[in-house]
Amino acid sequence: MPLFPVYVDLSDREVLVVGGGRVALRKVRSLLKFTRNITLVAPKLVPELERLARREGVKLKRRSFLRGDLKGKDMVIVAVDDLDLQRRIFEMCIRKGILCNAVDSPEYCNFIFPALVVRGDLVIGVSSSARVPALSRRIRELIEACLPENIEEVIQKLREERERMPKGEERQRALTALARKLIPLPR
């Protein structure tokens, strides 16, 4: 059965990323668009991740994962190749009611980290329900290629129009018509 997509406000949530390699780098880059409350635990980090973490104020713990690292966390991303560690962290998260994603191991996930398109307030998540991540990435690339260059200006225009109109069906019709005018379907 496919997974239901949900968008969550992470601005005041605490996120833990376990791992210091290229995958952890990609996850931290994505997460920084949504929160600054990121703790990174890894004995070693690729240089680019270390620079990003220091520049963006990510809390660094240069050591192996400890059970106590979960304290106060709302979401955990496990970006390591060690399947036993993925399983153990996932099981601890389940017991504590923490969302957990073990990269490339859907059996150790209670949520999926989708392929993301982020342009200002526009966020599009693409998922194959963890079955074929390469397909999700490719679909994300196709969506990015189709978005107009001025999408953030379009969002601002639509937001302004929405704020000045009273709630109701008329506002919905007007905004739908304006969105279609500003972004016509390709021929």
Helices and strands as residue ranges (DSSP letters): E 15-18, H 22-31, E 38-41, H 47-56, E 59-61, G 67-70, E 75-78, H 83-96, E 99-102, G 106-108, E 115-119, E 122-126, H 133-146, H 151-164, H 169-182
